[in-house]
C-alpha cells in the first residue's frame, strides 16, 4: 500500500481531518478553514471546520479505497493510465470537497 502514488498525502490528510471533526482545534491562523468570518465567530469556526474535516476525511478514505482495490503496478514501472486514475481519485474528491465547503460557508451567512 505504501507504494501507491498518493498513499502518504491521503493518509496525512485523513489524520489531520480528525481533530477538525472532533472540534479539538480552536480558532487560529495556521490550521483549519481560516476565513475572516470563521476567525471572527468561534461557533462558526467549529461548524465549518467540522464540515471541512468530514469532507477531507471522506475524500482521503475514497482515495485509499481506490488504492486498495486498484493498486499501481509494483514492478517499478508505473502505467500512465493507472497513475491518472490514482491522480483523479486523489484530486477529484478534494476539489469536490472545496466546492461543497464553499457552498456550506455561503449557507452559513
N, C-alpha and C positions, 0 to 999 in steps of 0.2 A: 504494500500500500504506500510506503514512503517513496516509492519510485514514481508515483503518479505526479504529473506536472504541477498541479496546484494543491497538492495534499497539505503542505505546510501552511500556506496562507489561509486555506479554508479552515484548517484546524485552529489556527490562531484567531481567526475571526469568530469561530464558534465559541472559543474560550472567552474572548473579550466581550461577547454579547451577554454572557451570563450575569455579570454584575449589573448591567443595564436592566436586564429583565427583572432581577431581584431588587431593584431600586437601591442599590448599595452605593451608587456614585452620586455625591451631592453636586450641585451646580459648580462648574469650574471651567476654565478656559483651555483645558488640554484633552479631555476625554469625554465623549458623548456627543449628542446632537446639539451643537452650540450655535444658537441664533440670538439675535437681540432679544426676541420675545422669550425664549426659553431661559436665557440667563437672567431675565428680569422677574420671572414668575416661577417660584420654586415648585408649585403644584404642576404647572405646565411642563417644567423640566422633567419631572418624574414620569408624567404621562407620555410625552413624546419619546423619551429615551427608552421607556419600556416597549413602546410600539416599535421603535427602531431596533432595539435589541432582539425582539422576536423576528423581525424581518431579516436581520443579519443571521440569526440562528437558523432559520428555515432555509435561507439561501446557502449557507455553508453545509447544512445537512443534505440538501439536494445534490450539491456537487460531490460530497463524499459518497452518496449512494451511487451516483453515476460512475465514479472512480472504482467503486467496489464491483459493479456489475459490468462495466465496460473498461477493463484495465488497459493501459497503454502497453505497447509491445515491450517486453522485458529483455530483448536481446541487445539493447543499447541503441538500436535504430528506431527512432520514433516515426511511425507512419503519419504523414502530414494530416490526413483526413481525421484520424483519431485525435490528434493534437487539437485540431479545430473543434471537434466535438467537446473535448475537455475544456477548451477555452470558452466556448459558448455556454457550457454547463456551469462554469465558474462566474463569468462576467454577466451573462443574461439575467440570472436571478438577482444579482447585486444591483443592476440597473433597474429592474422591476421594483426592487425594494426602495430605491431612491424615489421613483415615481410615486409609489404608494405613500411613502413618508411625506413627500411634498403635499400630496392631497390631504393627508391626515393633518398636517400643520395648518393648511388653509381652512379646514373644517373647524379647527380649534379657535380661529379668530372670531 
